[in-house]
Amino acid sequence: MEYSCVSFTDLPDEILMIICQKLNNFDVLYCLKGVNQRIDRIVHDSTFTTRLNFVKWSKCGFISLLHCDTILDRYCLQILPDIHDKIKCLSLEASSMKHILCATDYPNLSSLALYNIDEESIRYLSTKDLIADDYYIAVVILTFFLVYIMYLCLDENLSSEIFKNQIRALGLVINRNHEGYEMFETTANIFNSIFVVFTRLTTLILSESSYKNRVRLAFNVSLFSNFHSSTLLRLFINVQCFDECLCILDGRFIHLHTLYVDLSNIHSSDEIQTQADLPNLKRFSISCNYETCDYNDTIPPLLHRMFNLEELILCLTVYQDNMFLNGNSLKKDIINHMPRLNQFSFSIESFIFINNQINLPSTEDIQCTFVDFSNNKVISYVDYFAKTGHGRCLSYTYPSLMQYYGIITNNFPGGSFINVRIVSLFDEHPFEHEFFNRIQKSFPFMESLSIKNDKPQNFKKFSGSLNDNRNFSVIEYPFLNELTLVRVHDDYIEQFLLHCKASFQDINLSINYESLQRITHGFTRDDTRINCVKINKLDLYGADKKHCNYLQEYFPCAKICYRGIF
């Protein structure tokens, strides 16, 4: 039998194209550009040259693909100058953006995404050390970013036309490398500077490298007159409170038709009564991770101004007097006011105080109110908590794009929630091992998990002796980096510290000292030692530094912080 060897370059163009399409554009260009003229013709196709992404996401945040000089030089000297006129979209990390933007001219570049923008990435531009109060660090970050962009505009190898006239879409992913403060304040002149530099901007996206780095903008009222754009059509932004949302919609963006806004809190405002209708707005999304008691005075009145909306997304947690938000109230207060609405997605968690009420609505009662929502699959479930005297109802459309899920109980119906990073578990009934398995599968990219449950597990083993946990499947948490086990029964500490039940890497653990001491048998237990070695920060409640020496031996990789009583 005769064997033949077919090389990669011997394959027909159609097969080569299919293979290359399975790879990312970065690898296609780096590995194949310059092999021969035929391969160059294939990799020069718009499929591989229109959008170039030099960034990838990891558990630690966004990192540059241009991590060594060899790769950077090959792109800047050999690849980019050859395809510069084909590039329409660039995604760059702060450490390499100047090299890429100055490597050649980009006559057709219209979209720019910049990651890990912080004061350190452009520190070298200043002749003095940066000095900034933590409270104003967001201002420093964005100001220096704009100084940096203006500096690039003046570079003799980089035409300012790229920024002035070409860039239509701008995305900023801001990195916050500091702890112990909230980035509450920035000012409207920062936005004004963006619109001065990018005069034809139609899309602006302000994001963050992770939920922990979320930068919320709080505008300085005295500078509102300079904060506007006549070209902006789409805005994606995080703001501090409801008033900032109203400011964005007060007419300063006259052609805005798409607004996605995430808020820290929602409180009633007198401003909403004095503002005009918003006939140009077609797509609107509002989300808030914290509960509001002012839903009726804020959200419906705002939405009534948007009578031409075609797409609406709500992600809210609200306190009501005595009735859950349900399909009937959403139709009466929202849908009936929007004749053009054809896509309505929501996740609404509502709480009521049950006191001595009788005939409280069941899950089936709530679900029946959504029978007319034919364009969406709606999932609802109700929990009542006797100890705290309140009821809770969660209703949401599925499949879901929500960032926040709300409190999760044993009634959780499952599903896939790939955008949720923060998960909170609470119940007055125990969580069993299989429940945690369902949680991990439903929230595969979960980064933060907090648990509140003082009920012991019923099924701590499947067989064997009382201390035999070996028959449980190990649940892996590949992206988990924050775990809070402060108000829990000891069983849930075992659920995560026993290596035969849970697997994770490099997490921050918040926990009570006495509980931790019990579960680790005075910091001598071998079954918990493996996972304790993987903890890189330990927030201990109810302990003092006299325990430091033996704690550090049991948690050799952890920075140990001693807190008060939780």
C-alpha positions as CSV (number, residue, x, y, z in Angstrom):
1,M,0.0,0.0,0.0
2,E,1.4,3.4,-1.0
3,Y,1.2,6.3,1.5
4,S,1.2,10.0,0.5
5,C,1.9,13.0,2.7
6,V,-0.2,16.1,2.0
7,S,1.1,19.4,3.5
8,F,-1.1,22.2,4.7
9,T,-0.2,24.3,1.6
10,D,-1.3,21.5,-0.7
11,L,-4.9,21.8,0.4
12,P,-7.4,23.5,-1.9
13,D,-8.4,27.1,-1.1
14,E,-11.8,26.2,0.0
15,I,-10.5,23.8,2.7
16,L,-7.8,26.3,3.8
17,M,-10.5,28.9,4.3
18,I,-12.6,26.5,6.4
19,I,-9.7,25.6,8.6
20,C,-8.7,29.3,9.1
21,Q,-12.2,30.2,10.0
22,K,-12.0,27.8,12.9
23,L,-9.1,29.8,14.3
24,N,-9.1,33.4,15.7
25,N,-7.9,36.1,13.4
26,F,-4.9,36.9,15.6
27,D,-3.4,33.4,15.1
28,V,-4.3,33.2,11.4
29,L,-2.3,36.3,10.6
30,Y,0.6,35.7,13.0
31,C,1.1,32.1,11.9
32,L,0.3,32.2,8.2
33,K,1.0,35.7,6.9
34,G,4.1,35.5,4.6
35,V,4.1,31.7,4.0
36,N,3.6,32.3,0.3
37,Q,1.5,34.5,-2.0
38,R,-1.3,32.0,-2.2
39,I,-1.7,31.8,1.6
40,D,-1.4,35.6,1.8
41,R,-4.3,36.0,-0.5
42,I,-6.4,33.8,1.7
43,V,-5.4,35.4,5.0
44,H,-5.9,38.9,3.5
45,D,-9.6,38.1,3.1
46,S,-11.9,40.5,4.9
47,T,-12.9,37.6,7.2
48,F,-9.5,37.8,8.9
49,T,-8.6,41.4,8.5
50,T,-11.7,43.5,9.2
51,R,-11.7,43.0,13.0
52,L,-8.5,42.4,14.9
53,N,-8.7,41.6,18.6
54,F,-5.4,41.8,20.5
55,V,-7.0,41.1,23.9
56,K,-8.2,38.0,25.7
57,W,-10.1,37.5,28.9
58,S,-8.8,35.4,31.8
59,K,-9.8,34.9,35.4
60,C,-7.5,37.8,36.3
61,G,-9.0,40.1,33.8
62,F,-8.2,41.2,30.3
63,I,-4.6,40.5,29.1
64,S,-2.7,41.5,25.9
65,L,-2.0,38.9,23.2
66,L,1.1,40.9,22.3
67,H,2.9,39.8,25.5
68,C,6.4,39.6,24.0
69,D,8.5,41.8,21.7
70,T,8.7,39.1,19.0
71,I,4.9,39.0,18.5
72,L,4.6,42.8,18.8
73,D,7.3,43.5,16.3
74,R,6.0,41.0,13.8
75,Y,2.6,42.7,13.9
76,C,3.9,46.2,13.9
77,L,6.6,45.7,11.2
78,Q,5.3,43.0,8.9
79,I,1.6,42.3,9.3
80,L,-0.3,45.6,10.1
81,P,1.4,47.7,7.3
82,D,0.3,45.1,4.8
83,I,-3.3,45.0,5.8
84,H,-3.8,48.5,7.2
85,D,-6.4,49.6,4.7
86,K,-8.6,46.5,5.4
87,I,-8.9,47.0,9.2
88,K,-12.2,48.5,10.5
89,C,-12.2,47.5,14.1
90,L,-9.3,47.2,16.7
91,S,-9.4,45.9,20.2
92,L,-6.3,46.9,22.1
93,E,-4.9,46.5,25.6
94,A,-3.4,49.6,27.3
95,S,0.2,48.4,27.4
96,S,0.4,47.9,23.6
97,M,-2.1,50.5,22.2
98,K,0.5,53.1,21.3
99,H,2.6,50.6,19.4
100,I,-0.3,49.4,17.3
101,L,-1.9,52.8,16.7
102,C,1.5,54.2,15.6
103,A,2.5,51.2,13.5
104,T,0.7,52.5,10.3
105,D,-2.2,54.5,9.2
106,Y,-5.7,53.1,9.3
107,P,-7.8,54.8,6.6
108,N,-10.9,52.7,7.3
109,L,-10.7,52.3,11.0
110,S,-14.1,53.2,12.5
111,S,-14.3,51.2,15.8
112,L,-11.9,51.2,18.7
113,A,-12.0,49.2,21.9
114,L,-9.4,50.0,24.6
115,Y,-8.9,47.7,27.6
116,N,-7.4,48.1,31.0
117,I,-7.3,51.9,30.9
118,D,-5.8,53.1,34.1
119,E,-3.5,55.7,35.4
120,E,-0.5,53.4,35.5
121,S,-0.7,52.6,31.8
122,I,0.0,56.2,30.8
123,R,2.0,57.2,33.9
124,Y,5.1,57.9,31.7
125,L,3.3,60.8,30.0
126,S,3.5,62.9,33.2
127,T,6.8,64.4,34.4
128,K,5.6,64.2,38.0
129,D,4.3,61.3,40.0
130,L,0.6,60.9,40.0
131,I,-1.1,62.0,43.3
132,A,-4.8,61.5,43.6
133,D,-7.2,61.0,46.3
134,D,-9.0,57.6,46.1
135,Y,-12.3,59.4,45.9
136,Y,-11.3,61.0,42.6
137,I,-9.4,58.2,41.0
138,A,-12.0,57.7,38.3
139,V,-11.4,61.3,37.2
140,V,-7.7,60.7,37.0
141,I,-8.1,57.5,35.0
142,L,-10.4,59.0,32.4
143,T,-8.5,62.3,32.2
144,F,-5.2,60.6,31.6
145,F,-6.8,58.4,29.0
146,L,-7.9,61.5,27.1
147,V,-4.5,63.1,27.5
148,Y,-3.0,59.9,26.1
149,I,-5.3,59.9,23.1
150,M,-4.6,63.6,22.5
151,Y,-0.9,62.8,22.8
152,L,-1.3,60.1,20.1
153,C,-3.1,62.5,17.9
154,L,0.0,64.7,17.9
155,D,2.4,61.9,17.1
156,E,3.9,62.5,13.7
157,N,3.2,58.8,12.7
158,L,-0.5,58.9,13.7
159,S,-2.9,61.2,12.0
160,S,-5.4,62.9,14.3
161,E,-8.1,62.2,11.6
162,I,-8.3,58.7,13.1
163,F,-9.9,60.1,16.2
164,K,-11.4,63.3,14.9
165,N,-13.4,62.0,12.0
166,Q,-13.0,58.2,11.6
167,I,-13.9,56.6,14.9
168,R,-17.6,56.1,15.2
169,A,-17.7,53.4,17.9
170,L,-15.5,53.7,21.1
171,G,-15.4,51.1,23.9
172,L,-13.4,51.8,27.1
173,V,-12.8,48.9,29.5
174,I,-11.5,50.6,32.6
175,N,-9.3,48.7,35.1
176,R,-9.3,49.5,38.8
177,N,-6.3,48.1,40.5
178,H,-7.0,49.4,44.0
179,E,-9.0,48.2,47.0
180,G,-10.8,50.0,49.8
181,Y,-12.7,52.6,47.9
182,E,-15.6,53.1,45.5
183,M,-15.2,55.1,42.3
184,F,-18.2,57.3,43.0
185,E,-17.2,60.5,41.3
186,T,-16.3,61.6,37.9
187,T,-17.4,64.7,36.0
188,A,-19.3,65.7,32.9
189,N,-16.3,67.5,31.4
190,I,-14.7,64.0,31.0
191,F,-17.5,63.1,28.7
192,N,-17.3,66.4,27.0
193,S,-13.6,65.8,26.3
194,I,-14.4,62.4,24.8
195,F,-16.9,64.1,22.4
196,V,-14.3,66.8,21.6
197,V,-11.7,64.2,20.6
198,F,-14.1,61.9,18.8
199,T,-16.3,64.4,17.0
200,R,-18.3,61.8,14.9
201,L,-18.9,59.3,17.7
202,T,-22.1,57.3,17.3
203,T,-21.6,54.5,19.8
204,L,-19.9,54.9,23.3
205,I,-19.5,51.9,25.6
206,L,-18.0,52.3,29.1
207,S,-17.4,49.0,30.8
208,E,-15.0,47.3,33.3
209,S,-12.6,44.4,33.4
210,S,-14.7,42.6,36.0
211,Y,-17.7,43.3,38.3
212,K,-15.2,44.3,41.1
213,N,-13.8,47.1,38.9
214,R,-17.2,48.6,38.0
215,V,-16.8,52.4,37.5
216,R,-20.0,54.3,38.1
217,L,-20.2,57.9,36.8
218,A,-21.7,60.6,38.9
219,F,-21.9,63.9,37.0
220,N,-21.0,67.3,38.4
221,V,-24.2,69.3,38.0
222,S,-22.2,72.6,37.3
223,L,-20.7,71.1,34.2
224,F,-23.9,69.6,32.6
225,S,-24.1,72.4,30.1
226,N,-20.9,71.1,28.4
227,F,-21.9,67.5,28.3
228,H,-23.7,66.8,25.0
229,S,-23.3,65.3,21.5
230,S,-25.3,65.7,18.3
231,T,-24.0,62.5,16.7
232,L,-24.3,59.9,19.5
233,L,-26.9,57.2,18.8
234,R,-26.0,54.4,21.2
235,L,-24.7,54.7,24.8
236,F,-23.8,51.9,27.2
237,I,-22.9,53.2,30.7
238,N,-22.9,52.6,34.4
239,V,-24.1,55.5,36.6
240,Q,-24.4,56.0,40.3
241,C,-28.1,56.8,40.7
242,F,-31.4,57.5,39.0
243,D,-30.8,61.2,38.7
244,E,-27.8,60.5,36.4
245,C,-30.1,58.4,34.2
246,L,-32.5,61.4,33.9
247,C,-29.6,63.7,33.1
248,I,-28.6,61.5,30.2
249,L,-32.1,61.8,28.9
250,D,-32.7,65.5,29.3
251,G,-32.0,66.3,25.6
252,R,-28.2,66.6,25.6
253,F,-28.1,63.6,23.2
254,I,-30.7,64.6,20.7
255,H,-30.4,61.7,18.4
256,L,-29.9,59.0,21.0
257,H,-32.0,55.9,20.1
258,T,-30.3,53.2,22.3
259,L,-29.5,53.5,26.0
260,Y,-28.3,50.7,28.2
261,V,-27.8,52.0,31.8
262,D,-26.8,50.1,35.0
263,L,-27.4,51.9,38.3
264,S,-26.2,51.5,41.8
265,N,-29.5,52.7,43.4
266,I,-32.9,54.0,42.4
267,H,-34.6,56.8,44.4
268,S,-37.5,59.0,43.6
269,S,-36.7,62.3,41.9
270,D,-38.7,65.5,41.2
271,E,-36.8,65.9,37.9
272,I,-38.9,63.2,36.2
273,Q,-42.0,65.3,36.4
274,T,-40.5,68.2,34.5
275,Q,-38.8,66.4,31.5
276,A,-40.1,66.0,28.0
277,D,-41.1,62.9,26.1
278,L,-38.5,60.8,24.4
279,P,-39.9,59.9,21.0
280,N,-36.5,59.0,19.5
281,L,-35.7,56.3,22.0
282,K,-36.1,52.8,20.4
283,R,-34.1,50.6,22.7
284,F,-33.8,51.0,26.5
285,S,-32.3,48.8,29.2
286,I,-32.2,49.7,32.9
287,S,-30.7,47.4,35.6
288,C,-29.9,47.8,39.3
289,N,-28.5,45.2,41.6
290,Y,-29.8,46.9,44.8
291,E,-33.4,47.0,45.9
292,T,-35.6,50.1,45.6
293,C,-38.7,51.2,47.4
294,D,-39.5,53.8,44.8
295,Y,-40.3,51.7,41.8
296,N,-43.8,53.1,41.3
297,D,-42.5,56.7,41.4
298,T,-39.5,56.2,39.1
299,I,-39.6,53.4,36.5
300,P,-43.2,53.6,35.1
301,P,-43.2,57.4,34.8
302,L,-39.8,57.3,33.0
303,L,-41.0,54.6,30.6
304,H,-44.2,56.5,29.8
305,R,-42.0,59.1,28.2
306,M,-40.7,56.4,25.8
307,F,-43.8,55.6,23.9
308,N,-42.0,54.6,20.7
309,L,-39.9,52.0,22.4
310,E,-39.4,48.8,20.4
311,E,-37.1,46.9,22.8
312,L,-37.1,47.1,26.6
313,I,-35.0,45.3,29.2
314,L,-35.7,45.6,32.9
315,C,-33.5,44.0,35.6
316,L,-34.7,45.3,39.0
317,T,-35.3,44.4,42.7
318,V,-38.2,46.2,44.3
319,Y,-40.0,46.4,47.6
320,Q,-43.8,46.6,47.3
321,D,-46.5,47.2,49.9
322,N,-48.6,44.1,49.7
323,M,-48.5,42.8,46.1
324,F,-45.8,41.2,44.0
325,L,-45.1,42.7,40.6
326,N,-46.6,40.3,38.0
327,G,-47.7,40.1,34.5
328,N,-50.9,42.1,35.1
329,S,-49.1,45.0,36.7
330,L,-46.4,45.0,33.9
331,K,-49.2,45.1,31.3
332,K,-51.1,47.9,33.0
333,D,-48.1,50.1,34.0
334,I,-45.8,49.5,31.1
335,I,-46.8,47.5,28.1
336,N,-50.1,49.2,27.5
337,H,-48.3,52.5,27.2
338,M,-45.9,51.3,24.4
339,P,-47.8,50.3,21.2
340,R,-44.6,49.6,19.2
341,L,-43.0,47.4,21.8
342,N,-42.1,44.1,20.2
343,Q,-39.3,42.8,22.5
344,F,-39.6,42.9,26.3
345,S,-37.0,41.1,28.4
346,F,-37.0,41.3,32.2
347,S,-35.8,40.0,35.5
348,I,-37.9,41.4,38.3
349,E,-37.4,40.4,42.0
350,S,-40.1,41.8,44.2
351,F,-40.5,41.6,48.0
352,I,-43.5,42.1,50.2
353,F,-44.1,42.0,54.0
354,I,-46.6,39.2,54.7
355,N,-47.5,40.1,58.3
356,N,-50.7,38.3,59.0
357,Q,-51.9,38.1,55.4
358,I,-53.8,35.0,54.2
359,N,-54.4,33.7,50.7
360,L,-50.9,34.7,49.6
361,P,-50.2,34.1,45.9
362,S,-48.5,30.9,44.9
363,T,-46.0,30.3,42.1
364,E,-48.9,29.1,39.9
365,D,-50.9,32.2,40.6
366,I,-48.0,34.5,39.5
367,Q,-47.3,32.3,36.5
368,C,-50.9,32.6,35.3
369,T,-50.5,36.4,35.0
370,F,-48.0,35.9,32.2
371,V,-50.2,33.8,30.0
372,D,-50.5,36.6,27.5
373,F,-46.7,37.1,27.1
374,S,-46.6,34.9,24.0
375,N,-43.3,36.3,22.7
376,N,-41.4,35.2,25.7
377,K,-41.0,32.2,27.9
378,V,-41.5,33.6,31.4
379,I,-40.4,31.7,34.6
380,S,-41.7,32.7,38.0
381,Y,-41.4,31.3,41.5
382,V,-42.4,32.5,44.9
383,D,-40.8,32.0,48.4
384,Y,-42.1,32.9,51.8
385,F,-39.8,33.3,54.8
386,A,-41.6,32.9,58.1
387,K,-38.6,34.0,60.2
388,T,-38.2,37.4,58.5
389,G,-41.9,37.8,57.7
390,H,-41.6,38.6,54.0
391,G,-42.3,37.0,50.7
392,R,-40.3,37.1,47.5
393,C,-41.2,36.6,43.9
394,L,-38.8,36.4,41.0
395,S,-40.1,36.6,37.4
396,Y,-37.9,36.6,34.4
397,T,-37.8,35.9,30.7
398,Y,-35.8,33.0,29.4
399,P,-33.3,32.5,27.9
400,S,-31.9,35.3,30.0
401,L,-29.2,37.9,29.4
402,M,-29.5,39.3,32.9
403,Q,-26.4,40.3,34.9
404,Y,-28.1,39.9,38.2
405,Y,-30.2,37.0,39.3
406,G,-31.3,37.9,42.8
407,I,-31.5,35.7,45.9
408,I,-31.5,32.0,45.1
409,T,-33.4,29.5,47.2
410,N,-34.1,25.8,47.0
411,N,-36.9,26.6,44.6
412,F,-34.5,27.6,41.9
413,P,-35.7,26.0,38.7
414,G,-32.3,25.8,37.0
415,G,-31.3,27.0,33.6
416,S,-28.3,28.7,32.0
417,F,-27.2,32.2,33.1
418,I,-23.8,32.8,31.5
419,N,-23.8,36.6,32.2
420,V,-24.3,36.4,35.9
421,R,-21.1,36.8,37.9
422,I,-22.5,37.4,41.4
423,V,-24.6,34.7,43.1
424,S,-26.3,34.9,46.5
425,L,-27.9,31.9,48.2
426,F,-30.4,32.2,51.1
427,D,-33.0,29.9,52.5
428,E,-34.7,28.8,55.7
429,H,-34.3,25.2,54.5
430,P,-31.0,23.3,54.0
431,F,-28.9,23.3,50.8
432,E,-27.8,19.9,49.9
433,H,-24.7,18.9,47.8
434,E,-26.7,18.4,44.6
435,F,-28.1,21.9,44.9
436,F,-24.6,23.3,44.7
437,N,-24.0,21.2,41.7
438,R,-27.0,22.7,40.0
439,I,-25.8,26.2,40.9
440,Q,-22.4,25.7,39.4
441,K,-23.9,24.3,36.2
442,S,-26.4,27.2,35.9
443,F,-23.8,29.9,36.6
444,P,-20.7,28.6,35.0
445,F,-18.9,31.9,35.1
446,M,-19.8,32.7,38.7
447,E,-17.0,34.8,40.3
448,S,-18.6,35.8,43.6
449,L,-20.7,33.5,45.9
450,S,-22.3,34.4,49.2
451,I,-24.3,31.9,51.3
452,K,-26.7,32.6,54.2
453,N,-28.2,29.5,55.7
454,D,-28.2,28.3,59.3
455,K,-29.9,24.9,58.7
456,P,-27.7,21.7,58.7
457,Q,-27.6,19.5,55.7
458,N,-29.8,16.4,55.8
459,F,-27.6,14.3,53.4
460,K,-24.0,14.8,54.4
461,K,-23.1,11.4,53.0
462,F,-24.4,8.7,50.6
463,S,-22.9,5.7,52.3
464,G,-20.1,4.7,54.7
465,S,-19.2,6.0,58.0
466,L,-20.5,9.3,59.5
467,N,-17.3,11.0,58.4
468,D,-17.2,9.5,54.9
469,N,-17.6,12.2,52.2
470,R,-15.9,10.3,49.5
471,N,-19.0,9.4,47.6
472,F,-19.8,13.0,46.7
473,S,-18.9,14.2,43.3
474,V,-16.3,17.1,43.3
475,I,-17.9,20.3,42.2
476,E,-15.4,22.5,40.3
477,Y,-15.6,26.3,40.5
478,P,-13.2,27.5,37.8
479,F,-13.9,31.2,37.9
480,L,-14.8,31.6,41.6
481,N,-12.7,34.2,43.3
482,E,-14.8,35.5,46.2
483,L,-16.6,33.2,48.7
484,T,-18.6,34.5,51.8
485,L,-19.4,32.0,54.5
486,V,-20.1,34.2,57.5
487,R,-23.7,33.5,58.4
488,V,-23.8,29.8,57.7
489,H,-24.0,26.4,59.4
490,D,-20.7,24.5,59.6
491,D,-21.9,22.1,57.0
492,Y,-21.6,24.7,54.3
493,I,-18.0,25.5,55.3
494,E,-17.3,21.8,54.9
495,Q,-19.1,21.9,51.6
496,F,-16.3,24.2,50.2
497,L,-13.3,23.4,52.3
498,L,-13.4,19.6,51.9
499,H,-11.4,18.8,48.8
500,C,-13.6,15.8,48.1
501,K,-16.6,18.1,47.6
502,A,-15.2,21.3,46.0
503,S,-12.4,22.4,43.8
504,F,-11.3,26.0,43.2
505,Q,-8.2,28.2,42.7
506,D,-7.0,31.4,44.3
507,I,-10.1,32.7,46.2
508,N,-10.8,35.3,48.8
509,L,-12.7,33.7,51.7
510,S,-14.7,35.6,54.3
511,I,-15.6,33.5,57.4
512,N,-16.1,33.5,61.1
513,Y,-13.0,32.5,63.0
514,E,-14.7,30.1,65.5
515,S,-16.5,28.3,62.7
516,L,-13.3,27.9,60.7
517,Q,-11.5,26.6,63.8
518,R,-14.2,23.9,64.4
519,I,-14.2,22.7,60.8
520,T,-10.4,22.5,60.5
521,H,-10.1,20.7,63.9
522,G,-8.0,23.5,65.3
523,F,-6.2,24.0,61.9
524,T,-4.9,20.5,61.9
525,R,-7.4,18.6,59.6
526,D,-5.9,17.1,56.5
527,D,-9.2,16.9,54.6
528,T,-9.5,20.6,54.5
529,R,-5.8,21.5,54.2
530,I,-5.7,21.1,50.4
531,N,-8.4,23.7,49.7
532,C,-7.1,26.0,52.4
533,V,-3.8,26.2,50.6
534,K,-5.7,27.6,47.6
535,I,-7.0,30.6,49.5
536,N,-5.1,33.8,48.7
537,K,-7.0,36.1,51.1
538,L,-8.7,35.3,54.3
539,D,-11.1,37.8,56.0
540,L,-11.6,36.5,59.5
541,Y,-14.5,37.8,61.7
542,G,-14.2,37.5,65.5
543,A,-10.5,36.9,65.6
544,D,-7.4,38.8,66.6
545,K,-3.7,38.7,65.6
546,K,-2.7,36.5,68.5
547,H,-3.8,33.6,66.2
548,C,-1.5,34.7,63.4
549,N,1.3,32.2,63.5
550,Y,-0.6,28.9,63.3
551,L,-3.2,30.4,60.9
552,Q,-0.4,31.4,58.5
553,E,0.9,27.9,58.6
554,Y,-2.4,26.4,57.7
555,F,-3.1,29.1,55.1
556,P,0.4,29.6,53.6
557,C,-0.7,31.5,50.5
558,A,-3.3,33.8,52.2
559,K,-3.1,37.4,53.2
560,I,-5.0,37.3,56.5
561,C,-7.2,40.2,57.5
562,Y,-8.7,40.4,61.0
563,R,-12.2,41.9,61.0
564,G,-14.6,42.8,63.8
565,I,-17.8,40.8,64.6
566,F,-20.0,40.5,61.5
